[in-house]
């Protein structure tokens, strides 16, 4: 079940709610899908995690104290496609709309984004990557310095070698601290880059999930 199927079936099952309450609920579930897509999940995976829309609607109706009314044959399983075709519901803002952009329009968008990224985004991204790379290089080097200190103690034991070994221990602590700081920062940067790439794909291709 994709996002479109899920949202339409949920709306069908919430027919007994007032218009305002129904729109509030639908907006919440649209946000669930948007957050999930931003995290790299597919529409099908998000729908599976949310559960059966009919069961969700039943629980929401109970929460609002609304008694479900008997539905006609048009609400039977599988008739959500007919509901979708109704132009009244196509106008609702929370229903996903198919992307009808032509190849030329997508090409224009892609070209514009390419120039924008080259001019405004590439330099900062490369700078951050350079800082992260240098930070990891320093952190790993500092962390491994005690090995050099041990080697000096074994090959030429002296007061100076002992002092140098003590210094390598201090630098090792700094290196481990840099690793502890660099790890979450690297994850954060990777997450932001993934979201930015997904946003670029969304701008060019529309709301369809292109991760699969």
HELIX and SHEET records of a PDB file:
HELIX    1   1 UNK A    3  UNK A   13  1                                  11    
HELIX    2   2 UNK A   19  UNK A   38  1                                  20    
HELIX    3   3 UNK A   43  UNK A   50  1                                   8    
HELIX    4   4 UNK A   53  UNK A   64  1                                  12    
HELIX    5   5 UNK A   73  UNK A   75  5                                   3    
HELIX    6   6 UNK A   80  UNK A   85  1                                   6    
HELIX    7   7 UNK A   87  UNK A   90  1                                   4    
HELIX    8   8 UNK A  103  UNK A  116  1                                  14    
HELIX    9   9 UNK A  117  UNK A  121  3                                   5    
HELIX   10  10 UNK A  122  UNK A  155  1                                  34    
HELIX   11  11 UNK A  159  UNK A  205  1                                  47    
END                                                                             
